Amino acid sequence: MAWIKIIDDTEADGELKEIYQAQGEKAGALANILKIHSLAPRTLSTHMAFYEAVMHAPGDLSRIQREMIAVVVSSLNRCHY
């Protein structure tokens, strides 16, 4: 498993702290997968905008179906997330 330097939510300040707080409030907790962007908060904002666009876009698949696809792909890739 790769090790990536992160800024924990307890150490975040400025823009990163604001993003962390917003995501934590929205989801009920801050997911560790988001912390990989902590050294470049703009990429975290872009990641979340992309995620929202993919998971909430109009289409034939429900949100649950999209999440299930993500879980299956992660499993096939042996990704713990």
N, C-alpha and C positions, 0 to 999 in steps of 0.2 A: 504494500500500500504506500502511495506517495505521501509525503509530508509537505504541507503547504503552510507557510507562515500566515497567520491570521491576527486580526485585532478582535479580541473578545468583546462582547457587548458591555462588559463591566469596564472596559478600557476605552471605549469609543467616545469620540467627541465630535463636535461640529456636524457637518453634513452626514457623516457615517452614523453618528448617534441618532440623528433624526430619522434616517432610513431604517435603522434597526428598530427604533421605537414604533414607527408606523407599521412595519412588517409584523412585529410582535403583537401589536394590538389587533391587526387584521386577522392573523392566523391563530392567535392565542399563545403563541410561543415563537421564538426566532429559530428557524431551522438551521442546523449546522452547515448544510450545503450552501447557504447564502453567505456564510462567513468567508468562503474562499475568495470572494470579491472585495474583502475588507480593505485591502491596500489600494484599491482603485474604486471608490464609491460610485463613480459614474458607470462603471461596468455592472455594478449591482443594480442600479436603477434601470439600465438597459436590459439586463437579464430578467428582471421582474416585469418590465413592460412586454417583453417577448413572451414570457410565460403566460401573462394575462391574455395577450392577443391569441395565443394558440389554444388555451384552455377555455376561453369564453367566446371564441369566434362563432358566428352562426354556421350551422351545418347539420348534417344528419347524425353526427355522433353526440351523445350526451356528455356532460362533464364526467360522469362516472365511467363511461366507456373510455374516454380519453385518459383518465387516471389509470384505468386497468391496463391500457396499452403501455403506458409509461412504466408501470410496475413489471409487466412481462418483459419489456425490452431491457430494463435494468437487471432483471433476474438472468436473462440470457447472456448479458454482458458481465455477469458476476459482480454487479455493483451493489454494495450494501444499501444504497439509498433506495 
